[in-house]
Amino acid sequence: MVENVSLVKPSMAFEKEILDYKDEFTDYIHGSSSLVEFETISDWLEYLKLSENKETIPNKNFVPCKEYMLVNNDSKKVLGLLNLRLELNDYLTKIGGHIGYSVAPSER
């Protein structure tokens, strides 16, 4: 078990660590708010900001959400991602729920 961890909002201060996290996966990353679809972390962060509000969410089929990272405070390594959905649509009510998450393969 890892001690000294925090849930933090993604930011450019963690750009390298987020890219390292992304590189650990070979396909889709659950709970990542489509991280694999973005070429830059700054573009992903802008998407996250827009996704927090129903009026500005880029994909109208999605629900507003907030993204968090589980970070080792000593190494700054991103251990996991958490997508907290602020409301549900029909699909999420039946299948996905309020929380999406992933854990770095190296931390499982």
C-alpha angles and dihedrals in degrees: 000000000000117000129199098042132148139195107234137170114255114259141163088262085075098042096123093043092049091050090049089051091049091050092057091068127075096196141000118357112216117222093017102111090240096307092162091060094062125082094200133038091226090059090049091049091052089051090051091052092051091046093061093072127058091218095054103033107132096217110049090199089066129075127235112275145168123226124215135179127216103223133187101233093210101048098022087227115155105236098179148345128235126197112197110197112210094204137004136240125202094275095048091045090057102032121003108037129193097307133057120179147166134194124211109259089233090057099050 
